[in-house]
């Protein structure tokens, strides 16, 4: 497994792209932290996508460390994260602890919300 210091998942997208919407939704369900970059607003990002795709501005394009994928499945992104940025998966697992339930937990949440 390659050890890198990648801390981001670069998600290149553009408005109106249904494939971007679908992949973003799936990656959010995976609780992966995305750095979302609109290629229509960022010329450098558009150039990066063209470099990755061989001249096209095909989105979604996802980059994790040294791995770049064009219109990937969410499982491919998770695998790239596992290889290039496993710490992001560890953070995801830590954040996934289920909330406490029951009347005391509800009261604790209410107290925290009220600032007490």
C-alpha positions in Angstrom: 0.0 0.0 0.0 1.4 3.4 -1.0 1.8 5.7 2.0 1.1 9.3 1.1 0.2 12.5 2.9 -3.0 13.2 1.0 -5.6 14.9 3.1 -8.1 15.8 0.4 -10.4 14.2 -2.2 -10.6 16.7 -5.1 -14.0 16.4 -6.7 -14.1 18.3 -10.0 -17.6 19.1 -11.2 -19.7 21.6 -13.1 -23.3 22.9 -12.7 -26.0 20.8 -14.4 -24.0 17.6 -14.6 -26.3 14.8 -13.5 -23.3 12.4 -13.1 -21.7 14.8 -10.7 -24.8 15.1 -8.7 -25.2 11.3 -8.4 -21.6 10.6 -7.5 -21.5 13.5 -5.0 -24.6 12.0 -3.3 -23.0 8.6 -3.1 -19.7 9.9 -1.7 -21.5 12.0 0.9 -23.3 8.8 2.0 -19.9 7.2 2.4 -19.1 10.3 4.6 -16.0 11.1 2.6 -14.7 14.7 2.9 -14.7 16.3 -0.6 -13.0 19.4 -1.8 -15.6 20.3 -4.4 -14.1 22.4 -7.3 -16.4 23.9 -10.0 -14.4 23.8 -13.2 -16.5 26.6 -14.7 -15.3 29.0 -12.0 -11.7 27.8 -11.6 -9.6 27.9 -14.8 -6.7 26.0 -13.2 -9.1 23.2 -12.2 -10.5 23.0 -15.7 -6.9 22.7 -17.0 -6.2 20.0 -14.4 -9.2 18.0 -15.6 -8.1 18.5 -19.3 -4.7 17.1 -18.3 -6.3 14.1 -16.6 -8.7 13.3 -19.4 -6.5 13.9 -22.3 -8.0 17.2 -23.4 -11.7 17.0 -22.4 -13.5 18.7 -19.5 -15.2 15.4 -18.5 -16.7 15.5 -15.1 -17.0 14.2 -12.5 -13.3 13.8 -12.2 -11.9 12.8 -8.8 -8.3 13.0 -7.7 -6.9 11.3 -4.5 -3.2 11.6 -4.2 -1.6 10.3 -7.4 -4.8 8.6 -8.5 -7.1 10.4 -10.8 -10.4 8.9 -12.0 -12.9 10.1 -14.6 -16.6 9.4 -13.9 -15.7 6.8 -11.3 -18.0 4.6 -9.2 -18.1 5.4 -5.6 -16.4 2.1 -4.8 -13.4 3.1 -7.0 -13.1 6.3 -5.0 -13.2 4.5 -1.7 -10.5 2.1 -2.9 -8.3 5.0 -4.0 -8.8 6.6 -0.6 -7.9 3.4 1.1 -4.6 3.3 -0.9 -3.7 7.0 -1.0 -5.3 8.5 2.1 -6.3 5.9 4.6 -6.4 8.5 7.4 -9.6 9.9 5.7 -11.3 6.5 6.2 -10.2 6.4 9.9 -11.7 9.9 10.4 -14.9 8.7 8.7 -15.1 5.7 11.0 -14.6 7.9 14.1 -17.3 10.3 13.0 -19.7 7.4 12.4 -20.4 6.7 16.1 -24.2 6.5 16.4 -25.9 9.1 18.6 -27.1 8.1 22.0 -30.8 7.4 22.3 -33.3 7.6 25.1 -34.7 10.3 27.3 -31.4 11.2 29.0 -29.7 11.5 25.6 -32.5 13.7 24.4 -32.2 15.9 27.5 -28.4 16.1 27.0 -28.8 17.2 23.4 -31.5 19.8 24.4 -29.2 21.1 27.1 -26.3 21.4 24.7 -28.5 23.1 22.1 -29.7 25.6 24.8 -26.1 26.3 25.8 -26.3 24.7 29.3 
